[in-house]
């Protein structure tokens, strides 16, 4: 049986490569959400804005740590 190649140039990632991909995505998404880390922003103290930002990170984090509980 011949190994199947991904269609149209899609690359199949190993488990480690996939983890690195999601870790990079998590870090980049976190950087794109300064409301979570920039204390000089007015919205840094806004719980609703921060909760919205966290919701963008949850799916990526859940992939990295599948058994992690999601509490808000």
Secondary structure, DSSP 4 states (H G I P E B T S, - for coil): -PPPPPGGGPPPPPHHHHHHHHHHHHHHHHHT-GGGT-TTSGGGG-HHHHHHHHHHHHHHHHHHSTT-----
